[in-house]
Amino acid sequence: MLRISYQKLIADCSLLADAMKEDGYEEIVPIPRGGCVVASYLSGLLGIPLRSSICGSKSVIVDDLIDSGKTLSKFLDGRQCDVAVLYRKPHSPDNVDYFIEEIDDWIEFPYEDTSSDIAGTITRQLEYIGEDPTREGLIETPRRVLRSWEKLCGGYKEDPKVILSTVFNQKYDEMVLLKDIEMYSTCEHHMLPFHGKCHIAYIPNGKVVGISKLARLMECFSRRLQIQERLCNQVVDSMEEFLKPKGCACIMEAQHFCMTSRGVQKQNSIMTTSALRGVFLEKNSQARSELLQLIRR
Protein backbone atom coordinates (compact mmCIF):
# COMPACT_ATOMS: atom_id res chain seq x y z
CA MET A 1 0.00 0.00 0.00
CA LEU A 2 1.26 3.47 -0.88
CA ARG A 3 0.16 6.17 1.55
CA ILE A 4 0.11 9.64 0.01
CA SER A 5 0.95 12.41 2.49
CA TYR A 6 -0.59 15.87 2.35
CA GLN A 7 2.85 17.23 1.47
CA LYS A 8 3.10 15.00 -1.60
CA LEU A 9 -0.52 15.72 -2.52
CA ILE A 10 0.05 19.48 -2.47
CA ALA A 11 3.36 19.19 -4.35
CA ASP A 12 1.81 17.03 -7.06
CA CYS A 13 -1.19 19.34 -7.37
CA SER A 14 1.28 22.17 -8.02
CA LEU A 15 2.96 20.12 -10.75
CA LEU A 16 -0.43 19.34 -12.27
CA ALA A 17 -1.41 23.01 -12.22
CA ASP A 18 1.86 23.97 -13.94
CA ALA A 19 1.15 21.47 -16.72
CA MET A 20 -2.41 22.75 -17.21
CA LYS A 21 -1.97 26.51 -16.97
CA GLU A 22 -1.23 27.13 -20.67
CA ASP A 23 -4.48 25.56 -21.90
CA GLY A 24 -6.79 28.33 -20.70
CA TYR A 25 -9.42 26.25 -18.92
CA GLU A 26 -12.42 28.23 -17.69
CA GLU A 27 -13.88 25.77 -15.18
CA ILE A 28 -12.91 22.72 -13.16
CA VAL A 29 -15.40 19.92 -12.64
CA PRO A 30 -14.41 17.45 -9.90
CA ILE A 31 -15.44 13.81 -9.71
CA PRO A 32 -16.58 13.18 -6.12
CA ARG A 33 -15.06 12.41 -3.64
CA GLY A 34 -11.30 12.56 -4.10
CA GLY A 35 -11.57 14.74 -7.17
CA CYS A 36 -13.11 17.48 -5.00
CA VAL A 37 -9.94 17.76 -2.91
CA VAL A 38 -7.63 17.91 -5.94
CA ALA A 39 -9.95 20.29 -7.80
CA SER A 40 -10.01 22.66 -4.81
CA TYR A 41 -6.22 22.91 -4.85
CA LEU A 42 -6.16 23.39 -8.63
CA SER A 43 -8.87 26.02 -8.46
CA GLY A 44 -6.80 28.10 -6.07
CA LEU A 45 -3.56 27.60 -7.98
CA LEU A 46 -5.05 28.40 -11.39
CA GLY A 47 -7.71 30.92 -10.37
CA ILE A 48 -10.41 28.88 -12.12
CA PRO A 49 -13.90 28.40 -10.60
CA LEU A 50 -15.27 25.02 -9.59
CA ARG A 51 -18.46 23.73 -11.18
CA SER A 52 -20.63 20.76 -10.23
CA SER A 53 -21.22 19.82 -13.87
CA ILE A 54 -19.78 20.51 -17.31
CA CYS A 55 -21.08 23.85 -18.59
CA GLY A 56 -18.64 25.52 -20.97
CA SER A 57 -16.42 24.36 -23.79
CA LYS A 58 -13.20 24.88 -21.79
CA SER A 59 -13.93 22.50 -18.93
CA VAL A 60 -11.54 20.02 -17.38
CA ILE A 61 -12.63 16.98 -15.38
CA VAL A 62 -10.47 16.37 -12.30
CA ASP A 63 -9.97 13.31 -10.10
CA ASP A 64 -7.32 12.05 -7.72
CA LEU A 65 -6.92 8.63 -9.34
CA ILE A 66 -8.05 6.77 -12.45
CA ASP A 67 -8.15 3.00 -12.30
CA SER A 68 -10.57 1.12 -14.55
CA GLY A 69 -12.08 4.34 -15.92
CA LYS A 70 -15.69 3.27 -15.19
CA THR A 71 -16.36 6.20 -12.86
CA LEU A 72 -14.95 8.66 -15.39
CA SER A 73 -16.95 7.13 -18.24
CA LYS A 74 -20.17 7.35 -16.23
CA PHE A 75 -19.41 10.94 -15.26
CA LEU A 76 -18.69 12.01 -18.84
CA ASP A 77 -21.77 10.18 -20.16
CA GLY A 78 -20.52 10.37 -23.73
CA ARG A 79 -19.43 14.02 -23.59
CA GLN A 80 -15.99 15.11 -24.75
CA CYS A 81 -13.90 16.85 -22.13
CA ASP A 82 -10.25 17.06 -21.07
CA VAL A 83 -9.30 14.99 -18.04
CA ALA A 84 -6.64 15.66 -15.39
CA VAL A 85 -5.76 13.26 -12.58
CA LEU A 86 -2.93 13.06 -10.09
CA TYR A 87 -2.24 9.36 -10.49
CA ARG A 88 -3.19 6.61 -12.89
CA LYS A 89 -2.93 2.83 -12.82
CA PRO A 90 -0.96 1.12 -15.63
CA HIS A 91 -4.11 -0.56 -17.01
CA SER A 92 -6.25 2.60 -16.98
CA PRO A 93 -7.77 4.06 -20.18
CA ASP A 94 -5.78 6.42 -22.40
CA ASN A 95 -8.29 9.28 -22.33
CA VAL A 96 -6.33 11.20 -19.68
CA ASP A 97 -4.79 14.49 -20.79
CA TYR A 98 -2.75 15.19 -17.66
CA PHE A 99 -1.37 13.00 -14.90
CA ILE A 100 1.63 13.23 -12.60
CA GLU A 101 2.55 9.63 -11.87
CA GLU A 102 1.69 6.06 -12.86
CA ILE A 103 1.44 3.88 -9.75
CA ASP A 104 0.83 0.14 -9.75
CA ASP A 105 -0.14 -0.16 -6.09
CA TRP A 106 -3.04 0.37 -3.72
CA ILE A 107 -3.10 4.09 -2.94
CA GLU A 108 -4.37 5.56 0.33
CA PHE A 109 -4.94 9.30 0.32
CA PRO A 110 -4.59 11.36 3.51
CA TYR A 111 -8.29 12.31 3.48
CA GLU A 112 -9.40 8.67 3.36
CA ASP A 113 -10.06 6.21 6.14
CA THR A 114 -9.59 3.19 3.91
CA SER A 115 -10.51 0.57 6.47
CA SER A 116 -13.79 2.35 7.28
CA ASP A 117 -14.56 2.78 3.58
CA ILE A 118 -14.06 -0.92 2.85
CA ALA A 119 -15.91 -1.99 5.99
CA GLY A 120 -18.79 0.15 4.75
CA THR A 121 -18.95 -1.81 1.50
CA ILE A 122 -19.22 -5.04 3.49
CA THR A 123 -22.06 -3.53 5.51
CA ARG A 124 -23.83 -2.69 2.24
CA GLN A 125 -23.39 -6.28 1.07
CA LEU A 126 -25.08 -7.51 4.25
CA GLU A 127 -27.97 -5.15 3.57
CA TYR A 128 -28.13 -6.29 -0.07
CA ILE A 129 -28.71 -9.94 0.91
CA GLY A 130 -31.48 -8.90 3.30
CA GLU A 131 -29.61 -8.88 6.60
CA ASP A 132 -29.66 -6.32 9.39
CA PRO A 133 -26.02 -5.20 9.91
CA THR A 134 -26.95 -3.66 13.27
CA ARG A 135 -28.03 -6.91 14.91
CA GLU A 136 -25.72 -8.28 17.60
CA GLY A 137 -24.13 -11.07 15.58
CA LEU A 138 -23.26 -8.81 12.65
CA ILE A 139 -22.10 -5.56 14.25
CA GLU A 140 -18.42 -6.57 14.13
CA THR A 141 -18.69 -8.69 10.97
CA PRO A 142 -17.24 -6.06 8.57
CA ARG A 143 -14.14 -5.70 10.74
CA ARG A 144 -13.81 -9.46 11.09
CA VAL A 145 -14.01 -9.86 7.32
CA LEU A 146 -11.22 -7.31 6.86
CA ARG A 147 -9.03 -9.14 9.35
CA SER A 148 -9.70 -12.45 7.61
CA TRP A 149 -8.68 -10.92 4.28
CA GLU A 150 -5.28 -10.11 5.78
CA LYS A 151 -4.62 -13.86 5.89
CA LEU A 152 -6.70 -15.05 2.95
CA CYS A 153 -5.09 -12.49 0.62
CA GLY A 154 -1.78 -12.07 2.42
CA GLY A 155 0.15 -13.41 -0.56
CA TYR A 156 0.11 -10.00 -2.23
CA LYS A 157 2.60 -8.85 0.42
CA GLU A 158 4.97 -11.76 -0.23
CA ASP A 159 7.78 -11.77 -2.80
CA PRO A 160 8.88 -15.12 -4.31
CA LYS A 161 12.35 -13.68 -4.92
CA VAL A 162 12.77 -13.06 -1.19
CA ILE A 163 11.37 -16.48 -0.27
CA LEU A 164 13.86 -18.27 -2.55
CA SER A 165 16.79 -15.93 -1.87
CA THR A 166 18.59 -18.15 0.65
CA VAL A 167 20.14 -21.12 -1.17
CA PHE A 168 22.88 -23.58 -0.26
CA ASN A 169 25.60 -24.93 -2.53
CA GLN A 170 25.15 -28.66 -2.51
CA LYS A 171 26.10 -31.44 -4.91
CA TYR A 172 22.81 -33.25 -5.20
CA ASP A 173 21.25 -34.24 -8.48
CA GLU A 174 18.33 -36.39 -7.33
CA MET A 175 14.76 -35.29 -6.92
CA VAL A 176 13.60 -33.17 -4.00
CA LEU A 177 9.86 -33.60 -3.38
CA LEU A 178 7.58 -31.98 -0.82
CA LYS A 179 4.27 -33.88 -0.84
CA ASP A 180 0.78 -33.13 0.38
CA ILE A 181 1.19 -29.41 1.08
CA GLU A 182 -2.14 -28.09 2.33
CA MET A 183 -3.39 -25.40 0.01
CA TYR A 184 -6.10 -22.78 0.55
CA SER A 185 -6.94 -20.17 -2.05
CA THR A 186 -9.79 -18.01 -3.32
CA CYS A 187 -11.35 -18.28 -6.76
CA GLU A 188 -11.09 -14.95 -8.54
CA HIS A 189 -14.34 -15.48 -10.46
CA HIS A 190 -16.72 -15.84 -7.51
CA MET A 191 -14.44 -15.06 -4.54
CA LEU A 192 -15.24 -18.45 -3.06
CA PRO A 193 -12.60 -20.76 -1.57
CA PHE A 194 -10.90 -23.70 -3.18
CA HIS A 195 -8.66 -25.98 -1.19
CA GLY A 196 -6.71 -29.19 -1.49
CA LYS A 197 -3.11 -30.31 -1.60
CA CYS A 198 -0.16 -29.88 -3.89
CA HIS A 199 3.18 -31.55 -4.52
CA ILE A 200 6.25 -29.51 -5.42
CA ALA A 201 9.42 -31.11 -6.77
CA TYR A 202 12.70 -30.03 -8.29
CA ILE A 203 16.04 -31.47 -9.32
CA PRO A 204 18.81 -29.16 -8.09
CA ASN A 205 21.53 -27.80 -10.30
CA GLY A 206 24.19 -27.28 -7.64
CA LYS A 207 21.93 -25.32 -5.29
CA VAL A 208 19.22 -26.37 -2.85
CA VAL A 209 16.72 -24.36 -0.83
CA GLY A 210 15.25 -24.98 2.62
CA ILE A 211 12.29 -27.30 2.22
CA SER A 212 9.94 -24.97 4.12
CA LYS A 213 10.53 -22.38 1.40
CA LEU A 214 8.61 -24.55 -1.05
CA ALA A 215 5.57 -24.44 1.22
CA ARG A 216 6.00 -20.67 1.66
CA LEU A 217 6.22 -20.27 -2.10
CA MET A 218 2.87 -22.00 -2.43
CA GLU A 219 1.42 -19.72 0.26
CA CYS A 220 2.76 -16.65 -1.53
CA PHE A 221 0.69 -17.39 -4.63
CA SER A 222 -2.27 -19.30 -3.17
CA ARG A 223 -3.13 -16.48 -0.75
CA ARG A 224 -4.27 -14.31 -3.65
CA LEU A 225 -7.31 -14.27 -5.91
CA GLN A 226 -6.47 -17.16 -8.19
CA ILE A 227 -7.32 -19.79 -10.71
CA GLN A 228 -5.74 -23.18 -10.14
CA GLU A 229 -4.01 -23.34 -13.53
CA ARG A 230 -2.17 -20.05 -13.03
CA LEU A 231 -1.27 -20.94 -9.45
CA CYS A 232 0.61 -24.04 -10.63
CA ASN A 233 2.47 -22.06 -13.27
CA GLN A 234 3.46 -19.28 -10.88
CA VAL A 235 5.08 -21.75 -8.49
CA VAL A 236 7.26 -23.44 -11.11
CA ASP A 237 8.02 -20.20 -12.98
CA SER A 238 9.43 -18.72 -9.77
CA MET A 239 11.50 -21.84 -9.08
CA GLU A 240 12.91 -21.72 -12.60
CA GLU A 241 13.76 -18.05 -12.33
CA PHE A 242 15.37 -17.99 -8.90
CA LEU A 243 16.72 -21.55 -8.36
CA LYS A 244 17.68 -22.45 -11.96
CA PRO A 245 17.04 -26.19 -11.36
CA LYS A 246 17.41 -28.94 -13.92
CA GLY A 247 13.65 -29.39 -13.65
CA CYS A 248 10.74 -28.47 -11.42
CA ALA A 249 7.12 -29.47 -11.08
CA CYS A 250 3.92 -28.59 -9.27
CA ILE A 251 0.92 -30.93 -9.19
CA MET A 252 -2.25 -29.81 -7.46
CA GLU A 253 -5.58 -31.39 -6.52
CA ALA A 254 -8.32 -29.12 -5.22
CA GLN A 255 -12.03 -28.88 -4.52
CA HIS A 256 -13.72 -25.65 -5.61
CA PHE A 257 -16.64 -24.24 -3.64
CA CYS A 258 -17.83 -22.31 -6.70
CA MET A 259 -18.60 -25.74 -8.17
CA THR A 260 -19.67 -27.69 -5.07
CA SER A 261 -21.83 -25.10 -3.28
CA ARG A 262 -23.30 -23.32 -6.32
CA GLY A 263 -23.54 -23.85 -10.07
CA VAL A 264 -23.62 -27.56 -10.93
CA GLN A 265 -23.19 -28.50 -7.22
CA LYS A 266 -21.04 -31.60 -7.79
CA GLN A 267 -19.94 -32.31 -4.24
CA ASN A 268 -17.15 -34.81 -4.86
CA SER A 269 -15.45 -33.26 -7.86
CA ILE A 270 -11.68 -32.75 -7.65
CA MET A 271 -9.71 -30.66 -10.11
CA THR A 272 -6.14 -31.73 -10.89
CA THR A 273 -3.61 -29.47 -12.59
CA SER A 274 0.12 -29.75 -13.22
CA ALA A 275 2.97 -27.56 -14.38
CA LEU A 276 6.22 -29.22 -15.43
CA ARG A 277 9.53 -27.69 -16.49
CA GLY A 278 12.95 -28.89 -17.59
CA VAL A 279 13.71 -32.61 -17.35
CA PHE A 280 10.17 -33.33 -16.15
CA LEU A 281 8.94 -32.34 -19.60
CA GLU A 282 11.26 -34.55 -21.61
CA LYS A 283 9.72 -37.36 -23.61
CA ASN A 284 9.87 -40.70 -21.75
CA SER A 285 11.38 -38.79 -18.84
CA GLN A 286 12.61 -41.01 -16.00
CA ALA A 287 12.30 -38.02 -13.64
CA ARG A 288 8.65 -37.61 -14.57
CA SER A 289 7.89 -41.31 -13.99
CA GLU A 290 9.69 -41.23 -10.65
CA LEU A 291 7.76 -38.12 -9.59
CA LEU A 292 4.39 -39.74 -10.31
CA GLN A 293 5.40 -42.93 -8.49
CA LEU A 294 6.52 -41.00 -5.39
CA ILE A 295 3.31 -38.97 -5.30
CA ARG A 296 1.13 -42.10 -5.49
CA ARG A 297 2.84 -43.76 -2.49
N, C-alpha and C positions, 0 to 999 in steps of 0.2 A: 504494500500500500504506500502511495506517495502522498504525504500530507503537505498541502500548500499553505505556507504562512501568509499572514497579511502583508508582510514586507515584500514577498515574491509577487503576490497578487497585484499590489500597487505598482511595483516595478514593471511587471509585464503589461499592465494596463497602459502605462506610459509608453512602452514600446509599441503597443497596438495603436495608440492615438497618433504617434509619430508617423506610422505607416499609412494611416487613413487621412491625415490632415490635408493632403493635396487634392483629394477627390471632391471636395466641396459638398459634403452631405448636409442636408437641411434638417434631418430628424433621425433620431435613434429609436428603434422599436425593440425592446427587450423581450426575450422569451422567458417567462417565469419558470423557476424562481431564481436560479443562479444568474441568469442573464440580466436580472434587474440590478444586481450588485455591480456587475461589470459595466453595464450601460450607465449607471449613475456616475462612476468614475470617468468614463469616456465623455459623458455630457459636460462635466466640469472642465475636463482638460481641453475639449474641443469647442466649448461654448455653443453646443447644439442642443436644442430641446428634446426631451423625452416624449414619446407618444405611445399610447396603448395599442395602436393599430397602424397599419401602413396607410398613409394619407397622400403624400406627395410622390413625385417621381424620383427624388434624391433621398430615398430612405435607405437605411442600413439596418439589417436584423442583427442583433447581438445576443450571444450566449457565452456561458463560461466554458462549455465543453460540447463537442459533437462526437457522438459514438456511432450508432447505427444510422442516424439521420431521420428516424421516424418522427421525432418531435418536430424537427425543423420542417419536414415535408408537410405535416399536418398544419403547422402554423402558417406556412406560405400558401397552402391550399391552391396550388397551381399558379400563383402570382410570381412574377420575376422581380427579384430584389437582391442586392448585394448582401453578403453574409460575412460577419466578423466574429471570430471566437478566440478565446485565449489558447485553448488546447484542443487537439484533435487526436482521435485514435487512428492507428495505421489503416484500419479497414473502413474508415468512415468515407462518405461520399465525397466527390471532387468539387461539389458546388459551394466551396468556401473560398471567399476572396481574400480574407486575411486570417492568419493564425500565427501565434508566437512559437508554439512548440508541439511536436508530435510525441505523445507519451503512450507507451504500451503498458499501462499499469492501472490499478484501481486508484482513482484520485479522490482525496478527501479535502474539501475546501474548508477554510477556517470558519465559515458561517454555517456549516453543516454539523449536525449531530448524527453521524452515519448510522450508529447502532440504533438510535431511536427511529430514524427513517425506515430502516429495514424491518425493525420490529413492528412498525406500523403496517407494513405490507402484509406481514403474517397475520396481524389482527384482522385485516380486511379479508384475507383468505378464509379465516374462521367464520366471519360474517357471511361470506359468499356461500359457504356450504350449509348455512342455516343455523350455525351455533351462536351462542351468546358469549362473547369473549370476556364479559365481566363476571361470569359465574366462577365460583371458587376454584374449580379444577383447571380453569383455563387462564386465570389472571396472569400467571407467570409463564404460560406456554410460549409466547413469542421469544422471551429471553432464553428459555430452555432450548428452543429450536436453534437460536443463534449459537449457543454454546456447543450444541451437538454438531453444527456445521464446522466448527473449528477442528473437530476430529475427522468427520466424514469427508471434508474437503481440504484437509491439512496438507495434502500432497502438493498444492500449488506453492507452498512455502519451501519445499524441498528441492534440492538441486542434484541430479544424478552424478554430475561431475564431482561434487563434494563427497557424495556417498562412496564413490569408487576411487577416490583420490589416494587412499592409503593402500599400497600394494607391496608385496614382498617378493624379492627375487628368489625363485625356487625352481630347481630342475625337476619338473614333473610334467609328464606328457600323457597322463591318463585322464579319464573323465572325472570331473568334480560335479556331483549332483546333489541338489537340495530338494528333497521330495516333500509333497503334501504340505506346502505352505498355505496356511489359511488366507483367504483373500476375500475382502469386502470392498465393494465399489458401488457406484451409483450410475444408473443408466441415464445418459444425457437426453434421451428422447422423452422420457416420462418422469425423470427424477425419482425413480423407484430403485430399491437396492437390487443388486445381484451379488451372489456370494458362492464360494466354492473353494477349490484348491488348485494350486499350480505347482509345476515342477520346473526348476531352472537348472540348466547344466551348461558347463563349458569345458573345453580342453585348453589348458594354459599354454602360453607360448613364452615361457620363461618367467612369468609373473603370476602370482596368485593373490586373491583378495580374501579378507576375513569372511567366513561363511555367513555371518549375520548380515553382511552388506547386501547379499543377494535378497534376503527377506526385506531389508530396508528399501532396496531398489523397487521391489514389487509394491511396497507401501507408498513410495513416492508417486507412482503413476496410478495405482488403484484408488487412492484417496483424492480422486478428481472426478468430474463428470466424464464418463467414459462410454466406449463401446468395447466389447471384449476383444475384437479383432485388432483394434489399434493398441490396446493395452499390451497384448503379446508382442507386437512389433516394437513398441517403445522400450520394453525391457531388453530385448536382444540388440536393438540398435544402439542403446547406451553401452551395453557390454562390448560391442564391436568397437565403438568409438574410443572408449576410455581404457579398456583392458587389452585390446588387440589380440584376442585369443585365436587359436587355430579353428575353433568353431564354437558356437553357442546356440542354445535352444531354450524355448519357453513353451510349455504345454499346459493348457488350462482347461478345467472343467467347472462349469458354473450353472447355477439355477437362477433364472431371471424372474423377479416378481412382476415385471410388466407383462410376462406371459402366463405366470401361474395364478396371479390374483386378479387379472383383468384380461381383456382380449379373448384369446381362445381358451384360457384357463386350463391348461394342461399341466397338472400338478407335479408329475414325475419327470418332466422333460429336463434334460441336461444338455447344455451346449458345450462342445469341445472345440478348441481352437489351438493352433500351433504356429510357431514362428521359428524357423531353422536357418542357421547361417554357417558358412564355412564348410568344414568336413561333414557336418550333419546333412548337408544338401547333396553331397556327391552320390552319384548313381551306385547302387549296391553298397552303400556306405556301411562299413563294419561299426563305426561309431553310432550311426543311427539305429542299427539293430540292437546294439548293446544298450542304448538309452531306453528303447521301448521295453526291453526285457527287464531292466532294473526298475522301471516305473511300475510294471505289472506285478512285481514281487510283493 
